[in-house]
Amino acid sequence: MTIQPISDSIGSIGSIGSVGGGTQGSSDPVASFADTLKGALEEVNKLEQTGDEQARLLAEGKAKDLHQVMLSLEESKTAVQLLVQTRNKVLEAYQEIIKTQV
């Protein structure tokens, strides 16, 4: 059994949070934000599908490593929680902008 360093996971989380995707100075920042958001959603979806697949294999008795199954499920859970908290912060910011008087 191999244990992956936590720094590998932190690097992938950091890439989710980089708004603009490294295209600073681009003429269309809305599209780059939309692309970044879409990419983050696709990554969360992929993690969720991987966790579901691992859980299915465990239920069928085909999983070889319980530790890896649990890690996959926790990674999926954490990604969904991050997504929900990000959504909440975006909605809070939007509501503050709406309340602003011109």
QUIJO-V310348 format. One line per field, one symbol per residue. ss: DSSP state (2 for helix, 1 for strand, 0 for the rest). psi: psi as a letter, one per 40 degrees, with the letter a starting at -180 (. if undefined). Layout:
ss = ???
psi = ???
This chain:
ss = 000002222222222220000000000022222222222222222222222222222222000002222222222222222222222222222222222000
psi = hihhidddddddddddeghefefieiegdddddddddddddddddddddddddddddddeeehdhdddddddddddddddddddddddddddddddddehh.
